[in-house]
Amino acid sequence: MMSSPRARLIGRKTSGALVAALALGCGEGTSPPAPANVTVSPDIVIIDSIGGTVQFIADVRDARSAAISGASVTWSVSNPVVATIDANTGLATAITLGGTTVTARVAAVSDEATLEVFVPSATVFVAGETYFGRRQYIEYLAGDLPVIVSAPHGGNLEPAEISARTSGVTTRDLNTQELARAFASALFDRTGRRAHIIINRLHRNRLDANREIVEAAQGDVFGEWAWAEYHGFIEAAKQSVDEQYGSGLYIDLHGHGHDIQRLELGYLLAASDLELPDNLLDDPDLVNRSSIRALAAAVGFVELVRGATSLGGLLAQEGFPTVPSPAQPDPGGAPYFTGGYSTARHGSRDGGSISGVQIEANLIGVRDSASARAAFADALAGTLEAFMAMHFQVNLALHPSTAIFRR
């Protein structure tokens, strides 16, 4: 079930409590120190429900940066239609969608914060419809098949409201969101039904949706919100697949820049694991830490990873060199992506019925032109038809659709 973050209480500033203790002299005639600075916290906050509240606090300091005890703070908002605030306590209440500025004033000094009320518009998803998160940074094309595809690194939006990430990888995967859309079209053309597609439209220098939230958004409130929407949409899709089919396949779609032009399939297995002979690869410990743990309970693990009917084996038969596969059972010492945060979270390593794989698509002949993307998308759609029929016992073209689901 998709869930949005509640009111964000961590902003970009660091603030103390509303009233900080200050030891003052007790001599007669001592005047209270004059406020020289006030800092409001949180400085940016989103409330996701009408009637929801958030408590603002103010840290008041004198000219020596010492906290002032008992300072009288007056609170106000620039747009009371969106939210109201208790002038004495700083408790804000959401009234309607929109944004407003919160001001804390102490004598002649003041500080401001940004408050936004945003309520997700959809709680029921209809297959074939498209849904967006806040500011359309995250896109969800709802489906009715047991196939979920996410594209975390293909976005190009660089909104000024989201701070640029200063660490980690910040380059985007060229044409992967376009590849995801081409795949969705190809699968629909073949089956008349739709995969679930989730796309991060933000550039990777604003959000890395394939990382845990700290590295992904690096403390930016709006980036954190988009991250939660992205993974919330995937969770909603997983719930739909589980309810309709009982199991399914999650694909996290990426693009790599390695020299060898081949597809890399990541099941959370290291290159050294794939170098093992079949009898040692078929180890319960490796099975249990793979992203296809649930599917492997019913199908031979080695066959799923690199057999003739594995994804790699079927894609290779379509003319797309792939590792692992029968022809390339391991990376052979070359760079190789094993699968990341999303594959671990949304695959079945830690439980659940949805097995997962990270597909790293090479550029030449796969992502570099519209015709290449269309050809690969059709090959992947055909591969999944065969794979789902063999290993999930689901005919994608014939399975009855349940078109409406709730989060």
Protein Blocks (a to p, Z undefined) as FASTA:
>chain_A
ZZdddddfbdfbdcddfbdcddddfbehiacdddfbdcdddfbdcdfbehiacddddddd
dfkopacehiacddddfblmlpccdfklopacdfbgcdddddddehjbccdddddddddf
bfbdcehiacddehhlaccdddfbfbdcddfklccbdcfklccdfedjfbdcehklmmmm
mmmmmmmmmnopacdddddfbdfklocckbcfklmnnopaklmmmmmmmmmmmmmmmmmm
mmmnopacdddddddfbfbdcddddehiafklmmpcfklmmpfklmmmpcklmmmmmpcf
klmmmpmklmklmmmmnopacdddfklmbgnopacdebifklmmmmmmngcjbdcddddd
dfehplmpmklmmmmmmmmmmmmmmmmmmmnopafklmccdfbdcZZ
